[in-house]
Amino acid sequence: MTEITVTVNGQTVVEQVEPRLLLTDFLRHRLGLTGTHVGCEHGVCGACTVRLDGVAVRGCCLLAVQTDGSVVETVESLAGDGPLSPLQAAFKRHHALQCGFCTPGILIAAEDLLSRGHPSHEAIVDMLSGHLCRCTGYTPIVAAIEEARDAPALARAEEPAG
């Protein structure tokens, strides 16, 4: 067992973990953060996307011990106990989710992309090329991300849950 200290969604966690424990399993089974989904377990589908030290990564391709001393953000960090985040609210308005399996990973990747500036339509589509969604056809997802991108920052920060 190896002791790790990691900040997950703003909370510092100190845990003993097996060196082979995947980050996704640590988040889901040890911390109860089931918003991070496990799909292909090869980093292809994007369902396991989380932010590690501010960068979107595939949680199924990382060991929990690799996150020692790092900050991890999961989809649960987007709204917390408050209203939906602006991106989540846009997803709701555009019906950009159906079964919801891919949604947490896409939301985290989209938040990451939006945090880096004002992405073009092409950049949004390119980001989505790393996420598999079998329900929506991606059009409402792109529309939701573009709406969140184009919303004034103050309006996004104060938007009610709806």
N, C-alpha and C positions, 0 to 999 in steps of 0.2 A: 504494500500500500504506500501511496505517496500523498503527502498533504499538499493541498493547493489552496490558495487564497485568490478569489476572483470576485469582482464586483458584477453582479447580475441585476440588471434593471434598477440600479442605484443602491442595492443592498450588498454589503460585503459578506461573502460566504467563505467559510473555512471548512474544508471537507477532506476526508481520507478517501482516495480513489485508487482503483486498480489502474496501473499504467496503460492498459489496453482499452479502458472505458472511452467510448466515443462521446464527444461533446453533446450530441443529440440525446443520447441515453442519460447522460448526467443531468441535462436540463429537464427532460421529461420524467425520468424515474426517480431521481434523487431530489430534485427541486420542485417537482410537480408542475412545471411550466409546459403544459401539453399543447400550447399554440405552435411550437416548433414541430413540424410534421416530418416524418421519415417516409420517403418514397422509394427511390431507386437504390439508395445507399452507395451510390457511385459519384455523386456530385453533378448528375446530369439534369435531374428534374427541377431542382431549385426549391423544393418544398421545405427543406431544412435551413434555408438562408437565415442567418442572424448577423448582427454587426459585432465585430471584434475590434476593439479600439478604434471605432468609428468607420470601419470598412466592412462592406457586405462580404460575407464568406459562407461557404457551405459547411454547416455544422457536422454533417455526416463524414466529412473528410478530415476532421480534426479530432485529436484526442483531448480529453478534458485536461490532462496534465500540460498540454501546450498552451492553455489559457491562464496558467498560473501568473498572477500579477496583472492580469488584463481586465478590461471592461467589456462585458458582453451585454448586448441589448437584444431582447426577443420581441416578438409582436406584442406581448403583454405590456411592453414599455410604452407603446404608442399612445394609449389613452389612459392607462392606469385605472384609477377608480373614477375618473372624470368623464367628461363628454368625449365623443369620438374625436380622433385627430382629424384635421382638415382632409387628409388623404382618405381616411376611413369613411368620412362623411361623403366625399365625392364618390367613392366606390359604391356606397349605399344608393346615392342618387342615380348613378348610371347603371345600376344592377350589374356591377362588374364582378360579381361572384355568383356561382350557382351552388355547386356542391361544397365549395369552400376549402377543399383540400390544398390547393395551390396558393390560396389567398395570403396566408401569413408570410410565406417566403417572398411573394411578389410585393406585398406592402413594405417589408423591410428593404428589399432591393430598390423599390421606388423612392422610399424616404431617403435612402443613401444617395440615389441619383439626384433627387431634388435638393439635397443639402449641399451639393457641389455646384449649384448654379441654376441656370435656366435652360434645361436640356431641350434640344430640338425634337421634333416628331421622330426623326430618324434615330436619335440617341435613345429615345424611349423604346422604340421598336427593337433596337439592338439589345437593350437591356433585357427586354422580354424574351429575346431569343434563347436565353438561358433558363427559361421557366416553361414547364409543360402544363398546359391547361386544356382539358378535354371538353369543357363545357361552354365557355363563353365565346370562342372564336377571337378573343383578344381585343376586338373593336371597343367594347365598353370599358375594358381595362385601360386602353390607351386614352380614351376620352376622359376617364376619371383622373388619370395622372396629369393630363394636359390641363384639366380644370384646376387641380391643386397647384400646378405650376403657375398658372395665370392669375390665381386669386391674389389680391393684395395681401401682403404679409400681416397687416393688422387685422383684416377681416378673417384671415385663416386662424389667427391666434384666438379670436373671440367667438368663433362660430359655435352655435349651440348644437347639441346632439341631434336635434330634429325630431 
